[in-house]
Amino acid sequence: MTIHPNKAPAALVHGGQLNQMAELYQIPTEQWLDLSTGISPTSYPIPEIPQDIWQQLPQPSKSLFNAARRYYGTKNISATSGSQAIIARLPHLFKHYVQKNITHIDVWLPQVGYKEHEKSWRDAGFNIKQYQQLPSGEELTQHAIVVVINPNNPTGKLQQQPTLTALLKKIAALSGWLVVDEAFMDVIQPSQSIINLTDNKHLFVLRSVGKFFGLAGIRIGFLSANQYWLEKLKAMSSPWEVNGPAQFITEQALNNQQWQSRQQQTLITLSTQLEELLTATFLKPLSKDAEIKISISGCGLFKTLIHPQATELFQSFCRQGLYVRLCDEKNALRFGVPKQDQFAKLIKLLAQHRHS
Ligand SMILES: Cc1ncc(COP(=O)(O)O)c(C=O)c1O
């Protein structure tokens, strides 16, 4: 058997595997408090869907495009079956239309971050480089590709617009690509999105409908890029990739500004409450020495606790029926935002871990 040490494992582990956890810990699914994803616990309410939308093949929808253009503030926008579909496709787009021989092309990825990006470029044979701080101009070589998850999942680190604009300029001069994954951007105020710059042929911006709108199950997302790339991607995709009901629901969600501002407020309130609870449980009052090792970061859709006993805490939570995400580095736990009526249960479950 040939072993490829440079290859990522075939499938990555994410949150949202409640059935598996229920079996592993022998606790029925309905008894768990599942905070294992960064998907909003309050979702856009599903409207009644006309029968013909179920019955017909999905068609490109002008009204969805108009809604997306307004919501995202750019005409360079195209619906995809989740932003994940684009993550999987970008390396192939590059190989097809930029350069075939890619073994020497550097792809810079955040050391900590949603690992599907790395898997996708690595599996396609690119040269993977990891960064803690964004690479400097001197580090970038011809055709360099830089992936930024903004804000980062799970660290919550947010790059500001001017930083990314300056980076884009350097990358464009090298005929490279800047890929910005803004899956969690909808909750950031004021927005640091750079989606308005996608006339630039060296920039790709990914947006998710799953997180802020709480609609991960319908599998729809958006890509913003220069029209040249949107057309190439369309040519690479198979017909009917985005189903009709998803298009119908998303159009309404993107047009409903009243719901969006209520959702913003709800998520800010809930995530602040979560952060306060985690701070009271794990951080305060602690000696200065212990405090250095423990920290809380995140955004309006999740909070991440860096903790030296992350693995032990994760296992102990699971035995209690509390499912959070043990981060890939095993040094942190990401808590999705609970619904208001789930806080009492969470407070009770965390009580025994106070200052552990
Ligand atoms: C940072 C990030 N980007 C993209 C995705 C993919 O989301 P979706 O395909 O639902 O848009 C995820 C999913 O967890 C994510 O965490």
The ligand as a Tripos MOL2 file, in Angstrom:
@<TRIPOS>MOLECULE
LIG
   16    16     1     0     0
SMALL
NO_CHARGES

@<TRIPOS>ATOM
      1 C1        -15.8490   28.8750    7.9200 C.3       1 LIG1
      2 C2        -16.8370   28.0380    7.1720 C.ar      1 LIG1
      3 N1        -16.9760   28.2150    5.8560 N.ar      1 LIG1
      4 C3        -17.8570   27.5060    5.1370 C.ar      1 LIG1
      5 C4        -18.6280   26.5430    5.7240 C.ar      1 LIG1
      6 C5        -19.5960   25.7580    4.8690 C.3       1 LIG1
      7 O1        -20.8940   26.1980    5.1270 O.3       1 LIG1
      8 P1        -22.0820   26.0660    4.0830 P.3       1 LIG1
      9 O2        -21.6690   25.1050    3.0350 O.co2     1 LIG1
     10 O3        -23.2490   25.6140    4.8690 O.co2     1 LIG1
     11 O4        -22.2890   27.4530    3.4970 O.co2     1 LIG1
     12 C6        -18.5070   26.2900    7.0890 C.ar      1 LIG1
     13 C7        -19.3180   25.2430    7.7340 C.2       1 LIG1
     14 O5        -19.2450   24.9940    8.9040 O.2       1 LIG1
     15 C8        -17.5930   27.0710    7.8300 C.ar      1 LIG1
     16 O6        -17.4430   26.8970    9.1470 O.3       1 LIG1
@<TRIPOS>BOND
     1     1     2 1
     2     2     3 ar
     3     2    15 ar
     4     3     4 ar
     5     4     5 ar
     6     5     6 1
     7     5    12 ar
     8     6     7 1
     9     7     8 1
    10     8     9 2
    11     8    10 1
    12     8    11 1
    13    12    13 1
    14    12    15 ar
    15    13    14 2
    16    15    16 1
@<TRIPOS>SUBSTRUCTURE
     1 LIG1         1 GROUP 0 **** ****
